[in-house]
């Protein structure tokens, strides 16, 4: 004899079957892989907790209904190559990643400009390559600066590498280098947070020495590519409304 199951039981069984058929739904949740060594003001670890503008931008950019979390990872870019059901993201420039075509990219989020700083009493303006001839220019070790690399290779300007933005600013203030290269958000944050440095100590050249577009990069999770238009629409709206610049102004 046929016995009808209670409706609640039938619904539960159908949901359970659906979950077994679709163990991972692309877009349910995204994890930001935060670089534990830090990239202030975008990525920082303060008292063991993740902080930074990149996390605020991340949470403001993901579509409604997408869960967001943060994971502290020493080799954060490695998570973009991790197979499986988890979706990872970072805020990067395509130019920074050699195998960029292996990942999924959002539209531009922020324009990151490289600025030239010099001492207030010995300002350096950048008009073209010749305006930097003969100068010793402080750079962050391992960073590439395409606009001035030909000057360094030809010996028309001299590259002085250091490992720390703060150390480089101190050297510039002390006159140990003629000028130094920074991204505009990082140098602004460092000076704001410093008790020994002030914008009054420095001159910022009016013309940037280049720019790159920060974008969200994702691992190639099956089905996630279909959500990129939704993410890009949110990013465009945020840019038009000034959301990202207001976030950066807090740093």
Residue pairs with C-beta under 8 A, 6 or more apart in sequence:
5 13
23 85
24 85
25 223
26 87
26 221
26 222
26 223
26 224
26 226
26 227
27 63
27 65
27 66
27 87
27 223
27 224
27 227
28 66
28 67
29 66
29 67
29 68
29 69
29 87
30 62
30 66
30 67
30 68
30 69
30 87
30 88
30 89
30 218
31 68
31 69
31 70
31 71
31 79
31 86
31 87
31 88
31 89
32 54
32 55
32 58
32 68
32 69
32 70
32 71
32 88
32 89
32 90
33 71
33 73
33 76
33 77
33 79
33 80
33 88
33 89
33 90
34 43
34 45
34 50
34 52
34 54
34 55
34 70
34 71
34 72
34 73
34 76
35 43
35 73
35 74
35 76
35 90
36 45
36 72
36 73
36 74
36 76
37 74
38 44
38 45
39 52
39 54
39 186
40 52
40 186
40 189
40 190
41 52
41 53
41 185
41 186
41 189
41 248
41 251
42 52
42 53
42 54
42 91
42 185
43 50
43 52
43 54
43 55
44 50
44 51
44 52
45 51
45 72
50 70
50 72
52 251
53 185
53 247
53 248
53 250
53 251
54 90
54 91
55 70
56 247
56 250
57 91
57 109
57 110
57 244
57 247
58 68
58 89
58 91
58 216
59 68
60 238
60 243
60 244
60 247
61 106
61 109
61 216
61 231
61 234
61 235
61 238
62 68
62 231
62 234
63 227
63 230
63 231
63 234
71 79
71 88
73 79
76 90
77 90
77 92
77 97
79 88
79 90
79 219
80 88
80 90
80 103
80 217
80 218
80 219
81 102
81 219
82 88
82 219
85 221
86 221
87 218
87 219
87 221
87 224
88 218
88 219
89 216
89 217
89 218
89 219
90 216
90 217
91 109
91 214
91 215
91 216
91 217
92 214
92 215
92 216
92 217
93 112
93 212
93 213
93 214
93 215
94 100
94 105
94 213
94 215
94 217
95 212
96 212
97 103
97 217
100 217
102 220
103 217
103 218
103 219
103 220
104 217
104 218
104 219
104 220
104 224
104 225
104 228
105 215
105 216
105 217
105 218
106 215
106 216
106 217
106 218
106 228
106 231
106 232
106 235
107 215
107 232
107 235
107 236
108 213
108 214
108 215
108 235
108 239
109 213
109 214
109 215
109 216
109 235
109 239
109 244
110 213
110 214
110 244
110 248
111 211
111 212
111 213
111 214
112 183
112 184
112 185
112 211
112 212
112 213
112 214
113 183
113 184
113 208
113 210
113 211
114 145
114 147
114 181
114 182
114 183
114 184
114 208
114 209
114 210
114 211
115 181
115 182
115 183
115 184
115 187
115 204
115 205
115 208
115 209
116 124
116 126
116 137
116 179
116 180
116 181
116 204
116 205
116 208
116 209
117 169
117 172
117 179
117 180
117 181
117 182
117 187
117 202
117 203
117 204
117 205
118 124
118 172
118 178
118 179
118 180
118 202
118 203
118 205
119 172
119 173
119 175
119 201
119 202
119 203
120 200
120 201
120 202
120 203
122 175
122 178
123 203
123 205
124 131
124 132
124 135
124 178
124 179
124 203
124 205
125 131
125 205
125 206
125 207
126 132
126 205
126 206
126 207
126 209
127 207
129 148
129 150
129 151
129 156
132 148
132 151
132 156
132 157
132 179
133 151
133 156
133 157
134 156
134 157
135 157
135 158
135 178
135 179
136 157
136 158
136 160
136 177
136 178
136 179
137 148
137 152
137 157
137 158
137 159
137 160
137 177
137 178
137 179
137 180
137 181
138 160
138 161
138 162
138 168
138 171
138 172
138 177
138 179
138 180
138 181
139 145
139 159
139 160
139 161
139 162
139 168
139 180
139 181
140 161
140 162
140 163
140 164
140 165
140 168
140 181
141 161
141 162
141 163
143 181
145 181
145 209
145 210
146 210
147 209
147 210
148 157
148 181
148 209
151 157
152 158
152 159
160 171
160 176
160 177
162 168
162 171
165 182
165 186
165 187
165 190
166 190
166 194
168 177
168 180
168 182
169 180
169 187
169 190
169 191
169 194
169 197
169 202
170 196
170 197
171 177
171 180
172 179
172 180
172 202
173 197
173 201
173 202
181 209
184 208
185 248
185 251
188 251
189 251
190 197
191 197
191 198
191 199
191 202
192 251
216 231
216 235
218 224
238 244
